[in-house]
Amino acid sequence: MQMAPGLPISEGNDAELLKGINSYRSSLKVPALTENKNAACLAEQLAKQFKGAPPSSSSRTTPSCSTTGS
């Protein structure tokens, strides 16, 4: 996923990315985003669901993430 041209996305700089996104959102006078501990689970489930699928395919199923142990 590319957020914006030239915006480096790499492991370990999630906090800086969120800070930059929220700075931009602030300039637009929209609410800041907050970290979501279940986002990684959702992203992993979505990646598994769509892995190997052609770009034109779509699905209406919603993966479920366990919230136990969080």
CHARMM-style PDB file with segment names, atoms N, HN, CA, C and O in Angstrom:
ATOM      1  N   MET     1       0.844  -1.174   0.000  1.00  0.00      PROA
ATOM      2  CA  MET     1       0.000   0.000   0.000  1.00  0.00      PROA
ATOM      3  C   MET     1       0.888   1.235   0.000  1.00  0.00      PROA
ATOM      4  O   MET     1       1.830   1.331   0.787  1.00  0.00      PROA
ATOM      5  N   GLN     2       0.590   2.160  -0.869  1.00  0.00      PROA
ATOM      6  HN  GLN     2      -0.175   2.081  -1.508  1.00  0.00      PROA
ATOM      7  CA  GLN     2       1.349   3.388  -0.915  1.00  0.00      PROA
ATOM      8  C   GLN     2       0.456   4.525  -0.460  1.00  0.00      PROA
ATOM      9  O   GLN     2      -0.591   4.779  -1.055  1.00  0.00      PROA
ATOM     10  N   MET     3       0.865   5.199   0.581  1.00  0.00      PROA
ATOM     11  HN  MET     3       1.716   4.993   1.065  1.00  0.00      PROA
ATOM     12  CA  MET     3       0.064   6.275   1.145  1.00  0.00      PROA
ATOM     13  C   MET     3       0.141   7.537   0.285  1.00  0.00      PROA
ATOM     14  O   MET     3      -0.881   8.153  -0.014  1.00  0.00      PROA
ATOM     15  N   ALA     4       1.336   7.910  -0.103  1.00  0.00      PROA
ATOM     16  HN  ALA     4       2.166   7.409   0.140  1.00  0.00      PROA
ATOM     17  CA  ALA     4       1.534   9.098  -0.917  1.00  0.00      PROA
ATOM     18  C   ALA     4       2.871   8.953  -1.623  1.00  0.00      PROA
ATOM     19  O   ALA     4       3.777   8.314  -1.088  1.00  0.00      PROA
ATOM     20  N   PRO     5       3.019   9.523  -2.801  1.00  0.00      PROA
ATOM     21  CA  PRO     5       4.295   9.421  -3.504  1.00  0.00      PROA
ATOM     22  C   PRO     5       5.432   9.955  -2.654  1.00  0.00      PROA
ATOM     23  O   PRO     5       5.339  11.039  -2.079  1.00  0.00      PROA
ATOM     24  N   GLY     6       6.499   9.189  -2.583  1.00  0.00      PROA
ATOM     25  HN  GLY     6       6.575   8.308  -3.051  1.00  0.00      PROA
ATOM     26  CA  GLY     6       7.677   9.624  -1.850  1.00  0.00      PROA
ATOM     27  C   GLY     6       7.620   9.409  -0.355  1.00  0.00      PROA
ATOM     28  O   GLY     6       8.596   9.702   0.336  1.00  0.00      PROA
ATOM     29  N   LEU     7       6.519   8.911   0.171  1.00  0.00      PROA
ATOM     30  HN  LEU     7       5.727   8.674  -0.390  1.00  0.00      PROA
ATOM     31  CA  LEU     7       6.393   8.674   1.609  1.00  0.00      PROA
ATOM     32  C   LEU     7       6.971   7.312   1.931  1.00  0.00      PROA
ATOM     33  O   LEU     7       6.401   6.294   1.539  1.00  0.00      PROA
ATOM     34  N   PRO     8       8.098   7.269   2.642  1.00  0.00      PROA
ATOM     35  CA  PRO     8       8.715   5.974   2.934  1.00  0.00      PROA
ATOM     36  C   PRO     8       7.900   5.189   3.957  1.00  0.00      PROA
ATOM     37  O   PRO     8       7.538   5.711   5.011  1.00  0.00      PROA
ATOM     38  N   ILE     9       7.620   3.941   3.637  1.00  0.00      PROA
ATOM     39  HN  ILE     9       7.914   3.516   2.781  1.00  0.00      PROA
ATOM     40  CA  ILE     9       6.908   3.073   4.557  1.00  0.00      PROA
ATOM     41  C   ILE     9       7.804   1.878   4.831  1.00  0.00      PROA
ATOM     42  O   ILE     9       8.115   1.107   3.923  1.00  0.00      PROA
ATOM     43  N   SER    10       8.217   1.726   6.070  1.00  0.00      PROA
ATOM     44  HN  SER    10       7.965   2.352   6.807  1.00  0.00      PROA
ATOM     45  CA  SER    10       9.060   0.598   6.427  1.00  0.00      PROA
ATOM     46  C   SER    10       8.715   0.155   7.831  1.00  0.00      PROA
ATOM     47  O   SER    10       8.125   0.898   8.614  1.00  0.00      PROA
ATOM     48  N   GLU    11       9.096  -1.070   8.129  1.00  0.00      PROA
ATOM     49  HN  GLU    11       9.576  -1.674   7.493  1.00  0.00      PROA
ATOM     50  CA  GLU    11       8.828  -1.612   9.448  1.00  0.00      PROA
ATOM     51  C   GLU    11       9.543  -0.771  10.500  1.00  0.00      PROA
ATOM     52  O   GLU    11      10.688  -0.364  10.304  1.00  0.00      PROA
ATOM     53  N   GLY    12       8.881  -0.519  11.590  1.00  0.00      PROA
ATOM     54  HN  GLY    12       7.951  -0.850  11.750  1.00  0.00      PROA
ATOM     55  CA  GLY    12       9.524   0.185  12.685  1.00  0.00      PROA
ATOM     56  C   GLY    12       9.247   1.676  12.730  1.00  0.00      PROA
ATOM     57  O   GLY    12       9.557   2.320  13.732  1.00  0.00      PROA
ATOM     58  N   ASN    13       8.674   2.245  11.681  1.00  0.00      PROA
ATOM     59  HN  ASN    13       8.422   1.721  10.867  1.00  0.00      PROA
ATOM     60  CA  ASN    13       8.397   3.675  11.760  1.00  0.00      PROA
ATOM     61  C   ASN    13       6.897   3.956  11.752  1.00  0.00      PROA
ATOM     62  O   ASN    13       6.462   5.005  11.278  1.00  0.00      PROA
ATOM     63  N   ASP    14       6.113   3.024  12.272  1.00  0.00      PROA
ATOM     64  HN  ASP    14       6.467   2.172  12.657  1.00  0.00      PROA
ATOM     65  CA  ASP    14       4.659   3.196  12.335  1.00  0.00      PROA
ATOM     66  C   ASP    14       4.272   4.448  13.106  1.00  0.00      PROA
ATOM     67  O   ASP    14       3.374   5.180  12.691  1.00  0.00      PROA
ATOM     68  N   ALA    15       4.944   4.702  14.228  1.00  0.00      PROA
ATOM     69  HN  ALA    15       5.674   4.108  14.566  1.00  0.00      PROA
ATOM     70  CA  ALA    15       4.607   5.867  15.047  1.00  0.00      PROA
ATOM     71  C   ALA    15       4.872   7.156  14.286  1.00  0.00      PROA
ATOM     72  O   ALA    15       4.084   8.098  14.369  1.00  0.00      PROA
ATOM     73  N   GLU    16       5.966   7.209  13.550  1.00  0.00      PROA
ATOM     74  HN  GLU    16       6.607   6.444  13.482  1.00  0.00      PROA
ATOM     75  CA  GLU    16       6.287   8.398  12.765  1.00  0.00      PROA
ATOM     76  C   GLU    16       5.296   8.579  11.616  1.00  0.00      PROA
ATOM     77  O   GLU    16       4.898   9.702  11.307  1.00  0.00      PROA
ATOM     78  N   LEU    17       4.902   7.481  10.990  1.00  0.00      PROA
ATOM     79  HN  LEU    17       5.226   6.568  11.241  1.00  0.00      PROA
ATOM     80  CA  LEU    17       3.918   7.544   9.912  1.00  0.00      PROA
ATOM     81  C   LEU    17       2.592   8.076  10.437  1.00  0.00      PROA
ATOM     82  O   LEU    17       1.985   8.957   9.827  1.00  0.00      PROA
ATOM     83  N   LEU    18       2.140   7.536  11.577  1.00  0.00      PROA
ATOM     84  HN  LEU    18       2.633   6.821  12.073  1.00  0.00      PROA
ATOM     85  CA  LEU    18       0.890   7.995  12.183  1.00  0.00      PROA
ATOM     86  C   LEU    18       0.988   9.475  12.553  1.00  0.00      PROA
ATOM     87  O   LEU    18       0.037  10.234  12.362  1.00  0.00      PROA
ATOM     88  N   LYS    19       2.126   9.874  13.075  1.00  0.00      PROA
ATOM     89  HN  LYS    19       2.898   9.258  13.230  1.00  0.00      PROA
ATOM     90  CA  LYS    19       2.332  11.277  13.444  1.00  0.00      PROA
ATOM     91  C   LYS    19       2.224  12.174  12.208  1.00  0.00      PROA
ATOM     92  O   LYS    19       1.597  13.232  12.257  1.00  0.00      PROA
ATOM     93  N   GLY    20       2.839  11.748  11.098  1.00  0.00      PROA
ATOM     94  HN  GLY    20       3.348  10.888  11.058  1.00  0.00      PROA
ATOM     95  CA  GLY    20       2.778  12.528   9.865  1.00  0.00      PROA
ATOM     96  C   GLY    20       1.375  12.610   9.301  1.00  0.00      PROA
ATOM     97  O   GLY    20       0.927  13.670   8.864  1.00  0.00      PROA
ATOM     98  N   ILE    21       0.684  11.477   9.316  1.00  0.00      PROA
ATOM     99  HN  ILE    21       1.048  10.615   9.671  1.00  0.00      PROA
ATOM    100  CA  ILE    21      -0.700  11.449   8.825  1.00  0.00      PROA
ATOM    101  C   ILE    21      -1.569  12.365   9.677  1.00  0.00      PROA
ATOM    102  O   ILE    21      -2.385  13.119   9.147  1.00  0.00      PROA
ATOM    103  N   ASN    22      -1.397  12.302  10.995  1.00  0.00      PROA
ATOM    104  HN  ASN    22      -0.734  11.690  11.425  1.00  0.00      PROA
ATOM    105  CA  ASN    22      -2.207  13.142  11.882  1.00  0.00      PROA
ATOM    106  C   ASN    22      -1.868  14.622  11.740  1.00  0.00      PROA
ATOM    107  O   ASN    22      -2.736  15.476  11.920  1.00  0.00      PROA
ATOM    108  N   SER    23      -0.624  14.928  11.423  1.00  0.00      PROA
ATOM    109  HN  SER    23       0.081  14.235  11.277  1.00  0.00      PROA
ATOM    110  CA  SER    23      -0.247  16.317  11.173  1.00  0.00      PROA
ATOM    111  C   SER    23      -0.995  16.834   9.953  1.00  0.00      PROA
ATOM    112  O   SER    23      -1.513  17.950   9.962  1.00  0.00      PROA
ATOM    113  N   TYR    24      -1.049  16.027   8.914  1.00  0.00      PROA
ATOM    114  HN  TYR    24      -0.628  15.120   8.907  1.00  0.00      PROA
ATOM    115  CA  TYR    24      -1.779  16.402   7.703  1.00  0.00      PROA
ATOM    116  C   TYR    24      -3.275  16.526   8.002  1.00  0.00      PROA
ATOM    117  O   TYR    24      -3.919  17.482   7.570  1.00  0.00      PROA
ATOM    118  N   ARG    25      -3.825  15.564   8.738  1.00  0.00      PROA
ATOM    119  HN  ARG    25      -3.303  14.787   9.089  1.00  0.00      PROA
ATOM    120  CA  ARG    25      -5.241  15.606   9.083  1.00  0.00      PROA
ATOM    121  C   ARG    25      -5.558  16.856   9.907  1.00  0.00      PROA
ATOM    122  O   ARG    25      -6.616  17.464   9.740  1.00  0.00      PROA
ATOM    123  N   SER    26      -4.652  17.228  10.781  1.00  0.00      PROA
ATOM    124  HN  SER    26      -3.793  16.734  10.917  1.00  0.00      PROA
ATOM    125  CA  SER    26      -4.839  18.429  11.598  1.00  0.00      PROA
ATOM    126  C   SER    26      -4.923  19.670  10.710  1.00  0.00      PROA
ATOM    127  O   SER    26      -5.724  20.571  10.963  1.00  0.00      PROA
ATOM    128  N   SER    27      -4.086  19.709   9.663  1.00  0.00      PROA
ATOM    129  HN  SER    27      -3.435  18.978   9.458  1.00  0.00      PROA
ATOM    130  CA  SER    27      -4.116  20.860   8.755  1.00  0.00      PROA
ATOM    131  C   SER    27      -5.441  20.931   7.995  1.00  0.00      PROA
ATOM    132  O   SER    27      -5.848  22.003   7.546  1.00  0.00      PROA
ATOM    133  N   LEU    28      -6.109  19.788   7.854  1.00  0.00      PROA
ATOM    134  HN  LEU    28      -5.778  18.917   8.218  1.00  0.00      PROA
ATOM    135  CA  LEU    28      -7.419  19.744   7.201  1.00  0.00      PROA
ATOM    136  C   LEU    28      -8.557  19.937   8.194  1.00  0.00      PROA
ATOM    137  O   LEU    28      -9.729  19.970   7.817  1.00  0.00      PROA
ATOM    138  N   LYS    29      -8.194  20.063   9.473  1.00  0.00      PROA
ATOM    139  HN  LYS    29      -7.242  20.036   9.779  1.00  0.00      PROA
ATOM    140  CA  LYS    29      -9.159  20.231  10.561  1.00  0.00      PROA
ATOM    141  C   LYS    29     -10.107  19.029  10.685  1.00  0.00      PROA
ATOM    142  O   LYS    29     -11.309  19.183  10.901  1.00  0.00      PROA
ATOM    143  N   VAL    30      -9.526  17.825  10.540  1.00  0.00      PROA
ATOM    144  HN  VAL    30      -8.550  17.700  10.364  1.00  0.00      PROA
ATOM    145  CA  VAL    30     -10.268  16.579  10.753  1.00  0.00      PROA
ATOM    146  C   VAL    30      -9.647  15.855  11.941  1.00  0.00      PROA
ATOM    147  O   VAL    30      -8.474  16.074  12.246  1.00  0.00      PROA
ATOM    148  N   PRO    31     -10.400  15.006  12.612  1.00  0.00      PROA
ATOM    149  CA  PRO    31      -9.894  14.330  13.808  1.00  0.00      PROA
ATOM    150  C   PRO    31      -8.671  13.452  13.521  1.00  0.00      PROA
ATOM    151  O   PRO    31      -8.518  12.885  12.439  1.00  0.00      PROA
ATOM    152  N   ALA    32      -7.826  13.367  14.518  1.00  0.00      PROA
ATOM    153  HN  ALA    32      -7.950  13.826  15.397  1.00  0.00      PROA
ATOM    154  CA  ALA    32      -6.630  12.534  14.428  1.00  0.00      PROA
ATOM    155  C   ALA    32      -7.010  11.054  14.473  1.00  0.00      PROA
ATOM    156  O   ALA    32      -8.023  10.677  15.063  1.00  0.00      PROA
ATOM    157  N   LEU    33      -6.188  10.234  13.847  1.00  0.00      PROA
ATOM    158  HN  LEU    33      -5.366  10.541  13.368  1.00  0.00      PROA
ATOM    159  CA  LEU    33      -6.359   8.790  13.930  1.00  0.00      PROA
ATOM    160  C   LEU    33      -5.636   8.293  15.171  1.00  0.00      PROA
ATOM    161  O   LEU    33      -4.675   8.914  15.626  1.00  0.00      PROA
ATOM    162  N   THR    34      -6.093   7.182  15.717  1.00  0.00      PROA
ATOM    163  HN  THR    34      -6.873   6.678  15.348  1.00  0.00      PROA
ATOM    164  CA  THR    34      -5.433   6.591  16.872  1.00  0.00      PROA
ATOM    165  C   THR    34      -4.985   5.174  16.522  1.00  0.00      PROA
ATOM    166  O   THR    34      -5.508   4.551  15.598  1.00  0.00      PROA
ATOM    167  N   GLU    35      -4.022   4.688  17.268  1.00  0.00      PROA
ATOM    168  HN  GLU    35      -3.597   5.194  18.018  1.00  0.00      PROA
ATOM    169  CA  GLU    35      -3.521   3.339  17.048  1.00  0.00      PROA
ATOM    170  C   GLU    35      -4.599   2.331  17.449  1.00  0.00      PROA
ATOM    171  O   GLU    35      -5.308   2.525  18.436  1.00  0.00      PROA
ATOM    172  N   ASN    36      -4.711   1.261  16.676  1.00  0.00      PROA
ATOM    173  HN  ASN    36      -4.134   1.104  15.874  1.00  0.00      PROA
ATOM    174  CA  ASN    36      -5.681   0.209  16.944  1.00  0.00      PROA
ATOM    175  C   ASN    36      -4.923  -1.102  17.065  1.00  0.00      PROA
ATOM    176  O   ASN    36      -4.310  -1.557  16.100  1.00  0.00      PROA
ATOM    177  N   LYS    37      -4.960  -1.709  18.240  1.00  0.00      PROA
ATOM    178  HN  LYS    37      -5.458  -1.340  19.024  1.00  0.00      PROA
ATOM    179  CA  LYS    37      -4.193  -2.935  18.488  1.00  0.00      PROA
ATOM    180  C   LYS    37      -4.666  -4.115  17.639  1.00  0.00      PROA
ATOM    181  O   LYS    37      -3.899  -5.054  17.422  1.00  0.00      PROA
ATOM    182  N   ASN    38      -5.899  -4.091  17.156  1.00  0.00      PROA
ATOM    183  HN  ASN    38      -6.522  -3.329  17.332  1.00  0.00      PROA
ATOM    184  CA  ASN    38      -6.420  -5.189  16.339  1.00  0.00      PROA
ATOM    185  C   ASN    38      -6.171  -4.990  14.848  1.00  0.00      PROA
ATOM    186  O   ASN    38      -6.503  -5.865  14.047  1.00  0.00      PROA
ATOM    187  N   ALA    39      -5.594  -3.857  14.465  1.00  0.00      PROA
ATOM    188  HN  ALA    39      -5.325  -3.147  15.115  1.00  0.00      PROA
ATOM    189  CA  ALA    39      -5.385  -3.573  13.046  1.00  0.00      PROA
ATOM    190  C   ALA    39      -4.449  -4.585  12.399  1.00  0.00      PROA
ATOM    191  O   ALA    39      -4.676  -4.975  11.254  1.00  0.00      PROA
ATOM    192  N   ALA    40      -3.419  -5.014  13.088  1.00  0.00      PROA
ATOM    193  HN  ALA    40      -3.234  -4.697  14.018  1.00  0.00      PROA
ATOM    194  CA  ALA    40      -2.482  -5.985  12.516  1.00  0.00      PROA
ATOM    195  C   ALA    40      -3.183  -7.305  12.225  1.00  0.00      PROA
ATOM    196  O   ALA    40      -2.930  -7.934  11.197  1.00  0.00      PROA
ATOM    197  N   CYS    41      -4.055  -7.719  13.119  1.00  0.00      PROA
ATOM    198  HN  CYS    41      -4.260  -7.208  13.954  1.00  0.00      PROA
ATOM    199  CA  CYS    41      -4.811  -8.951  12.918  1.00  0.00      PROA
ATOM    200  C   CYS    41      -5.717  -8.821  11.707  1.00  0.00      PROA
ATOM    201  O   CYS    41      -5.772  -9.726  10.875  1.00  0.00      PROA
ATOM    202  N   LEU    42      -6.415  -7.725  11.600  1.00  0.00      PROA
ATOM    203  HN  LEU    42      -6.370  -6.989  12.276  1.00  0.00      PROA
ATOM    204  CA  LEU    42      -7.299  -7.506  10.474  1.00  0.00      PROA
ATOM    205  C   LEU    42      -6.518  -7.473   9.166  1.00  0.00      PROA
ATOM    206  O   LEU    42      -6.930  -8.081   8.178  1.00  0.00      PROA
ATOM    207  N   ALA    43      -5.395  -6.767   9.158  1.00  0.00      PROA
ATOM    208  HN  ALA    43      -5.060  -6.274   9.961  1.00  0.00      PROA
ATOM    209  CA  ALA    43      -4.572  -6.679   7.950  1.00  0.00      PROA
ATOM    210  C   ALA    43      -4.072  -8.064   7.537  1.00  0.00      PROA
ATOM    211  O   ALA    43      -4.068  -8.396   6.352  1.00  0.00      PROA
ATOM    212  N   GLU    44      -3.656  -8.861   8.502  1.00  0.00      PROA
ATOM    213  HN  GLU    44      -3.659  -8.591   9.465  1.00  0.00      PROA
ATOM    214  CA  GLU    44      -3.177 -10.212   8.207  1.00  0.00      PROA
ATOM    215  C   GLU    44      -4.292 -11.076   7.627  1.00  0.00      PROA
ATOM    216  O   GLU    44      -4.074 -11.801   6.656  1.00  0.00      PROA
ATOM    217  N   GLN    45      -5.475 -11.005   8.211  1.00  0.00      PROA
ATOM    218  HN  GLN    45      -5.652 -10.416   9.000  1.00  0.00      PROA
ATOM    219  CA  GLN    45      -6.608 -11.780   7.719  1.00  0.00      PROA
ATOM    220  C   GLN    45      -7.007 -11.349   6.307  1.00  0.00      PROA
ATOM    221  O   GLN    45      -7.311 -12.190   5.461  1.00  0.00      PROA
ATOM    222  N   LEU    46      -7.006 -10.053   6.059  1.00  0.00      PROA
ATOM    223  HN  LEU    46      -6.760  -9.370   6.747  1.00  0.00      PROA
ATOM    224  CA  LEU    46      -7.343  -9.560   4.723  1.00  0.00      PROA
ATOM    225  C   LEU    46      -6.295  -9.996   3.702  1.00  0.00      PROA
ATOM    226  O   LEU    46      -6.633 -10.385   2.585  1.00  0.00      PROA
ATOM    227  N   ALA    47      -5.028  -9.928   4.089  1.00  0.00      PROA
ATOM    228  HN  ALA    47      -4.753  -9.611   4.997  1.00  0.00      PROA
ATOM    229  CA  ALA    47      -3.957 -10.347   3.185  1.00  0.00      PROA
ATOM    230  C   ALA    47      -4.110 -11.823   2.826  1.00  0.00      PROA
ATOM    231  O   ALA    47      -3.944 -12.199   1.666  1.00  0.00      PROA
ATOM    232  N   LYS    48      -4.422 -12.659   3.812  1.00  0.00      PROA
ATOM    233  HN  LYS    48      -4.557 -12.354   4.754  1.00  0.00      PROA
ATOM    234  CA  LYS    48      -4.625 -14.082   3.548  1.00  0.00      PROA
ATOM    235  C   LYS    48      -5.816 -14.300   2.627  1.00  0.00      PROA
ATOM    236  O   LYS    48      -5.768 -15.133   1.722  1.00  0.00      PROA
ATOM    237  N   GLN    49      -6.875 -13.551   2.861  1.00  0.00      PROA
ATOM    238  HN  GLN    49      -6.913 -12.875   3.596  1.00  0.00      PROA
ATOM    239  CA  GLN    49      -8.102 -13.707   2.091  1.00  0.00      PROA
ATOM    240  C   GLN    49      -7.886 -13.340   0.624  1.00  0.00      PROA
ATOM    241  O   GLN    49      -8.429 -13.997  -0.264  1.00  0.00      PROA
ATOM    242  N   PHE    50      -7.105 -12.307   0.365  1.00  0.00      PROA
ATOM    243  HN  PHE    50      -6.664 -11.773   1.086  1.00  0.00      PROA
ATOM    244  CA  PHE    50      -6.945 -11.819  -1.003  1.00  0.00      PROA
ATOM    245  C   PHE    50      -5.655 -12.278  -1.673  1.00  0.00      PROA
ATOM    246  O   PHE    50      -5.422 -11.946  -2.836  1.00  0.00      PROA
ATOM    247  N   LYS    51      -4.814 -13.028  -0.974  1.00  0.00      PROA
ATOM    248  HN  LYS    51      -5.003 -13.297  -0.029  1.00  0.00      PROA
ATOM    249  CA  LYS    51      -3.555 -13.492  -1.545  1.00  0.00      PROA
ATOM    250  C   LYS    51      -3.835 -14.314  -2.809  1.00  0.00      PROA
ATOM    251  O   LYS    51      -4.607 -15.273  -2.784  1.00  0.00      PROA
ATOM    252  N   GLY    52      -3.202 -13.923  -3.896  1.00  0.00      PROA
ATOM    253  HN  GLY    52      -2.575 -13.144  -3.917  1.00  0.00      PROA
ATOM    254  CA  GLY    52      -3.354 -14.640  -5.146  1.00  0.00      PROA
ATOM    255  C   GLY    52      -4.595 -14.305  -5.935  1.00  0.00      PROA
ATOM    256  O   GLY    52      -4.771 -14.795  -7.050  1.00  0.00      PROA
ATOM    257  N   ALA    53      -5.462 -13.476  -5.377  1.00  0.00      PROA
ATOM    258  HN  ALA    53      -5.319 -13.077  -4.471  1.00  0.00      PROA
ATOM    259  CA  ALA    53      -6.696 -13.104  -6.076  1.00  0.00      PROA
ATOM    260  C   ALA    53      -6.378 -12.063  -7.146  1.00  0.00      PROA
ATOM    261  O   ALA    53      -5.556 -11.174  -6.924  1.00  0.00      PROA
ATOM    262  N   PRO    54      -7.020 -12.170  -8.293  1.00  0.00      PROA
ATOM    263  CA  PRO    54      -6.796 -11.148  -9.328  1.00  0.00      PROA
ATOM    264  C   PRO    54      -7.305  -9.791  -8.841  1.00  0.00      PROA
ATOM    265  O   PRO    54      -8.242  -9.741  -8.043  1.00  0.00      PROA
ATOM    266  N   PRO    55      -6.713  -8.700  -9.300  1.00  0.00      PROA
ATOM    267  CA  PRO    55      -7.100  -7.361  -8.828  1.00  0.00      PROA
ATOM    268  C   PRO    55      -8.574  -7.028  -9.021  1.00  0.00      PROA
ATOM    269  O   PRO    55      -9.110  -6.191  -8.294  1.00  0.00      PROA
ATOM    270  N   SER    56      -9.236  -7.655  -9.972  1.00  0.00      PROA
ATOM    271  HN  SER    56      -8.801  -8.335 -10.563  1.00  0.00      PROA
ATOM    272  CA  SER    56     -10.628  -7.309 -10.218  1.00  0.00      PROA
ATOM    273  C   SER    56     -11.606  -8.062  -9.322  1.00  0.00      PROA
ATOM    274  O   SER    56     -12.798  -7.755  -9.322  1.00  0.00      PROA
ATOM    275  N   SER    57     -11.121  -9.045  -8.557  1.00  0.00      PROA
ATOM    276  HN  SER    57     -10.153  -9.295  -8.558  1.00  0.00      PROA
ATOM    277  CA  SER    57     -12.043  -9.794  -7.714  1.00  0.00      PROA
ATOM    278  C   SER    57     -12.376  -9.010  -6.454  1.00  0.00      PROA
ATOM    279  O   SER    57     -11.596  -8.166  -6.011  1.00  0.00      PROA
ATOM    280  N   SER    58     -13.539  -9.295  -5.882  1.00  0.00      PROA
ATOM    281  HN  SER    58     -14.172  -9.980  -6.242  1.00  0.00      PROA
ATOM    282  CA  SER    58     -13.923  -8.656  -4.633  1.00  0.00      PROA
ATOM    283  C   SER    58     -14.632  -9.679  -3.766  1.00  0.00      PROA
ATOM    284  O   SER    58     -15.110 -10.705  -4.249  1.00  0.00      PROA
ATOM    285  N   SER    59     -14.689  -9.384  -2.502  1.00  0.00      PROA
ATOM    286  HN  SER    59     -14.301  -8.550  -2.110  1.00  0.00      PROA
ATOM    287  CA  SER    59     -15.336 -10.288  -1.569  1.00  0.00      PROA
ATOM    288  C   SER    59     -16.090  -9.470  -0.544  1.00  0.00      PROA
ATOM    289  O   SER    59     -15.653  -8.384  -0.163  1.00  0.00      PROA
ATOM    290  N   ARG    60     -17.210  -9.980  -0.102  1.00  0.00      PROA
ATOM    291  HN  ARG    60     -17.565 -10.862  -0.412  1.00  0.00      PROA
ATOM    292  CA  ARG    60     -17.992  -9.280   0.909  1.00  0.00      PROA
ATOM    293  C   ARG    60     -17.859  -9.949   2.273  1.00  0.00      PROA
ATOM    294  O   ARG    60     -18.578  -9.591   3.206  1.00  0.00      PROA
ATOM    295  N   THR    61     -16.962 -10.906   2.400  1.00  0.00      PROA
ATOM    296  HN  THR    61     -16.378 -11.197   1.642  1.00  0.00      PROA
ATOM    297  CA  THR    61     -16.803 -11.563   3.693  1.00  0.00      PROA
ATOM    298  C   THR    61     -15.922 -10.725   4.590  1.00  0.00      PROA
ATOM    299  O   THR    61     -15.050  -9.998   4.115  1.00  0.00      PROA
ATOM    300  N   THR    62     -16.146 -10.824   5.872  1.00  0.00      PROA
ATOM    301  HN  THR    62     -16.854 -11.415   6.259  1.00  0.00      PROA
ATOM    302  CA  THR    62     -15.365 -10.090   6.853  1.00  0.00      PROA
ATOM    303  C   THR    62     -14.609 -11.066   7.719  1.00  0.00      PROA
ATOM    304  O   THR    62     -15.218 -11.909   8.378  1.00  0.00      PROA
ATOM    305  N   PRO    63     -13.274 -10.969   7.734  1.00  0.00      PROA
ATOM    306  CA  PRO    63     -12.497 -11.857   8.591  1.00  0.00      PROA
ATOM    307  C   PRO    63     -12.718 -11.502  10.058  1.00  0.00      PROA
ATOM    308  O   PRO    63     -13.019 -10.355  10.389  1.00  0.00      PROA
ATOM    309  N   SER    64     -12.566 -12.486  10.923  1.00  0.00      PROA
ATOM    310  HN  SER    64     -12.321 -13.417  10.654  1.00  0.00      PROA
ATOM    311  CA  SER    64     -12.719 -12.191  12.340  1.00  0.00      PROA
ATOM    312  C   SER    64     -11.371 -12.310  13.026  1.00  0.00      PROA
ATOM    313  O   SER    64     -10.558 -13.166  12.679  1.00  0.00      PROA
ATOM    314  N   CYS    65     -11.144 -11.458  13.988  1.00  0.00      PROA
ATOM    315  HN  CYS    65     -11.805 -10.763  14.270  1.00  0.00      PROA
ATOM    316  CA  CYS    65      -9.909 -11.445  14.751  1.00  0.00      PROA
ATOM    317  C   CYS    65     -10.245 -11.743  16.205  1.00  0.00      PROA
ATOM    318  O   CYS    65     -11.207 -11.206  16.754  1.00  0.00      PROA
ATOM    319  N   SER    66      -9.463 -12.585  16.809  1.00  0.00      PROA
ATOM    320  HN  SER    66      -8.681 -13.022  16.363  1.00  0.00      PROA
ATOM    321  CA  SER    66      -9.640 -12.880  18.220  1.00  0.00      PROA
ATOM    322  C   SER    66      -9.110 -11.728  19.034  1.00  0.00      PROA
ATOM    323  O   SER    66      -8.010 -11.241  18.772  1.00  0.00      PROA
ATOM    324  N   THR    67      -9.858 -11.285  20.007  1.00  0.00      PROA
ATOM    325  HN  THR    67     -10.752 -11.680  20.219  1.00  0.00      PROA
ATOM    326  CA  THR    67      -9.385 -10.198  20.859  1.00  0.00      PROA
ATOM    327  C   THR    67      -8.898 -10.713  22.201  1.00  0.00      PROA
ATOM    328  O   THR    67      -8.561  -9.926  23.086  1.00  0.00      PROA
ATOM    329  N   THR    68      -8.860 -12.030  22.357  1.00  0.00      PROA
ATOM    330  HN  THR    68      -9.134 -12.669  21.638  1.00  0.00      PROA
ATOM    331  CA  THR    68      -8.386 -12.591  23.614  1.00  0.00      PROA
ATOM    332  C   THR    68      -6.876 -12.480  23.656  1.00  0.00      PROA
ATOM    333  O   THR    68      -6.204 -12.629  22.636  1.00  0.00      PROA
ATOM    334  N   GLY    69      -6.357 -12.221  24.818  1.00  0.00      PROA
ATOM    335  HN  GLY    69      -6.903 -12.099  25.646  1.00  0.00      PROA
ATOM    336  CA  GLY    69      -4.925 -12.127  25.003  1.00  0.00      PROA
ATOM    337  C   GLY    69      -4.346 -10.797  24.579  1.00  0.00      PROA
ATOM    338  O   GLY    69      -3.125 -10.660  24.510  1.00  0.00      PROA
ATOM    339  N   SER    70      -5.183  -9.805  24.290  1.00  0.00      PROA
ATOM    340  HN  SER    70      -6.176  -9.916  24.345  1.00  0.00      PROA
ATOM    341  CA  SER    70      -4.690  -8.495  23.869  1.00  0.00      PROA
ATOM    342  C   SER    70      -4.554  -7.586  25.042  1.00  0.00      PROA
ATOM    343  OT1 SER    70      -4.151  -6.434  24.888  1.00  0.00      PROA
TER     344      SER     70
END
